[in-house]
Amino acid sequence: MEKSIARYIWTHTRAQQLWILLVVAVSMIPYFLSFDLPKQIVNGPIQGDGFDQPGATQTFMNINFDLPWIGNVALFDGFELTRMQTLFALSLVFLLLVIINGLFKFYINTFKGRLGERLLRRIRFELVDRILRFPPSQFKRMKGAEVSSMVKDEVEPLGGFTGDAFVQPALLGGQALTALFFIFMQNTWLGLIAAVMVAVQALIIPRMRRRLLVLGRERQITARELAGRVGEIVDGIGTIHAYDTSNYERADIASRLGLIFRIRYDLYQWKFLVKFINNFLAQLTPFLFYCIGGYLALQGRLDIGQLIAVISAYKDLPGPLKDLIDWDQTRQDVQVKYVQVVEQFSVDRTIDPAVQAIAIKDAGALKHPLAAVNLSLADDSGAKLLERVSVQIHPGETVAIVGGAAGGGDMLAEAFARLVWPESGKVTLGGDDILELPESVTGRGISYVSADTYFFYGTLRDNLLYGLKHAPLKDAVYEGSRATHRKWQINEARLAGNPHHDVNSDWIDYEAANATNDSDLFAPVLSVLDTVQLSKDILDLALRTTVSPEDHPGLAEGIVEMRHALREELEEAGLSSLVVSFEPGAYNTEATVGENLLFGTATGPSFVGKAIGKNVYFRSVVGGTGLDHILFDMGYSIAENAVELFSDLPPDHPFFQQLTFMTADDIPTYQLLLQKYKGKGFDVASEDDRGAFIRLAFRYIEPRHRFGLLTEELMAKIIDVRRQFHDGMPEEMRDEIERYDPNHYNASASLMDNILFGRISHKHADGSKRIRTIVSSLLNTLGLLEQVLDIGLDFNLGAGGKRLTSVQRQKLNLARALVRRSDYYILNRPLPGLDHRLQDEIVRDVLKLVRRDGRDPAVVWVLSNTSLSSLFDRVLVFDRGMLVEEGTHAALVKNNGIFKELVSS
């Protein structure tokens, strides 16, 4: 990368810089005229110079000049104006010059801003582009948080400096020289004073600011290290909690913040000292002007108009001069930051850009062997990981790699995937070094999976299909203003040196997924999900999802139909008591008191969470019927029972898992409340304490908690209050509760809640498991399975896919590779989190899946379970970084070598 920020800027913005420099040069003309005009106003119409006689006039706007060999050239004779008219005319010209100078500044600053942002975009893209071309070993030595901090924050000043790099010194220097030249024209002595003060500022201030650069550099480095450390804390939060090192981390962060504080405090002290001296020197000059200029004016050697013009001109001199000094400091500071960034991103053996060139068309099937030729691998310390291994993987062959944890087989798999680069020897594909082949060949023809999983923030679908997004195959269609905006985006991308590929285009290679378009993509995707046994997990995610009917036409009707089909299915199987349905005129004993009272899903702010307890209408209904007193007494009894039963138990006791209305932390609070209101009632309690007891009653379920508090009379009372609540509800609140209706889909409830339309009975220990089995069968029978699974694919995985379990992440990682058709599958212990039985099933199913539709890809599988090697054509046995045995499973067993020991163990 270019070492000098100035050369980098000039290389990429030469034409724009020349244009804006020309504009700056032209802007100096009205800038100079604005200095001379106040003198003309004061000496002319105000003091009467040229207007000695009453009614005298002067020529205004007379434009003529002398040319060599031609003589006088008159462009405009002007017109005669009186003293008053001249005053207003000159004042209007001054106003016009102010507007013109302002417009020049507006255009120059806007142009500079756009130029800076464009180059900042270029720099950031180039840095990310270099990250994408780093050798794999580089990522073991760098922190993601530090690199992202550099791309986001540290290059930010570079963009702001881009527009100022050449324009600012030209503009500010031009303004300062124009003002200084004008002062010299008025009086030589005053000009010398101004020049001397300018020279002093230009010499002293930059020298003092060198210390600021050193402190600024230290601040930048410490801030970057802090960002990296915070990133480590976020990534390692589980380890921190597991080993009780949170206070050590706090001490480390406090120490780093203390160092940053010291640097920044020193920076502020020195900065404001420099500012004080600079301001003093700037104010010293007007003092000299008033003293010496006033003396010259009293002596008659300087007229008042000239003195006012000099002071007015000097008013515009310190600003540009100070800004010019600031620019020089910024230049040095930006150069330092730029060099730091360049050093961090200057890495040896980066990937050639041609290797990652975009390719729309597939290169075709890889029909040549994948081979390691005298391959040796080493880690960063130089320790050998693999030593002089030579092996060939033929197209269509299945190869198992077995060995100990440090055997080296996993490193061979990483070398095949280009994740580690050889220390000596090479990996070839058809005789060509794999590192020199385009990624459009290896990245599509070879699929690699390991136990290490990473998923990008987004939906499960986005991550599952990520391996199919190689190039934009179908452009996005834009109309009207969006089409115009897209053209503007393309032009700006071109000017900034960015590719103009549209991320909103269709990037999915359907052919590689054995599909033709989006409509028939689901079938091959589902077969892959079934193969890795992830379909059930996705179905569970979908059933817990709240879905809007507008987004999935026909789903609401199908779910309601399934709801009735479930009732029939349960009745036929003699399991009608497994689910207690919501009935408009009945109390659901398996639901909470609150659910029975509300009898619907709260959707508006008036009824969600604790807001319902403060809702005036709800409280009036409950209070008017006396139910609030009953629920208070019920909550008091629940608290008494809970405290009596659980107060002596440790907080981690499993009994607390059965308490849906109270946690272990709540026990002391309710102990105090019971003592406070013992022998007292609802009327004595405060508003907050009433709410605390009523909330317990709201969460009570008789069959689950079994305190014997729910009588037939109370259930009837709750049903009656429910009826009054819904019948008298104000019109503006009706949209804030979606009532339970057996014939309608509830858009505010999850899919499973809509299917059940009730609660699973606590009388059946395995009720939840049995219901899920029946629901899955019904979804398939009614043709809703694919639609529901499709909803599950829209589940957001969160940061790094952490909303999934580790086993689910491993399955999804394997599915991401299998969903696309490749010629070589390199599977490096992809499922260590699964037991041997599940691994056996998935390995067998994967080997069947990749050979469907007449395909015959090669499969290289580094096995965690050595016994599965019998499923493969050939077995490679590694020990201590060397290939020690090779052959079929049967032949290796007969050899009585290391392989037999691995199988028997």
Summary of the structure (lengths in Angstrom):
residues: 905
radius of gyration: 40.1
end to end distance: 54.3
largest distance: 129.6
contacts: 2746
relative contact order: 0.09
helix: 61%
strand: 11%
